[in-house]
């Protein structure tokens, strides 16, 4: 029993001392990537992103190309968590902009472009929009700052966007 308790204490100390070091290394790597591409590192609570604002209004496909053409590992920004959305609310320069979420591969199945994961809880993501009553299929997604919600849009609409350096973590 004492041996188990000592192991747990040791594990706790390792996590306590090494955990912040891992975050520090991650932050430093992200800062280097940001500087390389002249992006800005922005943090809000638990969210840290390396972003560049693209003020020119472009179609979804052109916004994706603009971000990916900067360099390997740059993409149209994804805002998934509450803290990331709050970060977008604070730093966006327009009332809506493209984000890396689409159902272009399969109608009605939304996927994030950063890691290909499926968007879960669509009612929460699209708070201000009834997805089942859309007359025309809309495959691309924008974020509307005044309403703090994602909205499905036609891909040919022209909007500004954020580019993001894909994190290593």
C-alpha positions, 0 to 999 in steps of 0.5 A: 500500500505504501509503495502504491501511494509513493508511486502516485505521489511521484506520478503527481510530481512528474505531472506537476513539474513536466506538464508546464514544461511541455506546454512551454515547449509547445508554445515556443514551437508555435511562436516560432511558426508564427514568426516564420509566417508573420502570423500573430499568436493570440490567446484567450483563456485555454485557446492559443492560436497562430492566426493571420487575418485575410481581409479580402473577401473571397469565395470559400475555395479561394480562401482555402487556397489563400491559406494553404498557399502560404506554406505547408501546415497553414489552413483556413482557421477552425474555431471549435471550443468556447474559448476559441469562439470567444477568441474569434469574437475578440479579434475578428475585423468583420461581422462574419468570416469563413471557417474550416468546416464544410459538408462538401464531401457528403451532404449534411455531414460536416467535417473540420478541415484541420483534422478531418474530424466530424462536427458533433452537436450541430444544434450547438454549432449552428445556434442561430440557424435551423439546418433542416429547413434550408431550401438550397444545399449550403456546404460551407460555413462562416462564423457570425461574430454578432451572434457568436454562431456558425452559419451555413453559407453558399460557397460562392459567397465572398467573405474574409477569413482567418488563416491558421498555422496548424498546431503540432499538438 
